[in-house]
């Protein structure tokens, strides 16, 4: 699957998530079904990787360097 098809598919799935949460809130008045931060963050990370795969590589290199220097936990 090429990048534009992946982007379109991801966008459709995100729209589906919002449709589902809205439907649940209509079915169950007074209850809120929000997309949690973990899910939204994961979607954002994948979007950024699709937009700039080299940025992901640069981030991984930076993490390696900080661990090597003992700057971050786990190093």
Secondary structure in CASP SS format (residue, H / E / C, confidence):
PFRMAT SS
TARGET T0000
AUTHOR 0000-0000-0000
METHOD secondary structure of the structure
MODEL  1
X C 1.00
X C 1.00
X H 1.00
X H 1.00
X H 1.00
X H 1.00
X H 1.00
X H 1.00
X H 1.00
X H 1.00
X H 1.00
X H 1.00
X H 1.00
X H 1.00
X H 1.00
X H 1.00
X H 1.00
X H 1.00
X H 1.00
X H 1.00
X H 1.00
X H 1.00
X H 1.00
X H 1.00
X H 1.00
X H 1.00
X H 1.00
X C 1.00
X C 1.00
X C 1.00
X C 1.00
X C 1.00
X C 1.00
X C 1.00
X C 1.00
X C 1.00
X H 1.00
X H 1.00
X H 1.00
X H 1.00
X H 1.00
X H 1.00
X H 1.00
X H 1.00
X H 1.00
X H 1.00
X H 1.00
X H 1.00
X H 1.00
X H 1.00
X H 1.00
X C 1.00
X H 1.00
X H 1.00
X H 1.00
X H 1.00
X H 1.00
X H 1.00
X H 1.00
X H 1.00
X H 1.00
X H 1.00
X H 1.00
X H 1.00
X H 1.00
X H 1.00
X H 1.00
X H 1.00
X C 1.00
X C 1.00
X C 1.00
X C 1.00
X C 1.00
X C 1.00
X C 1.00
END
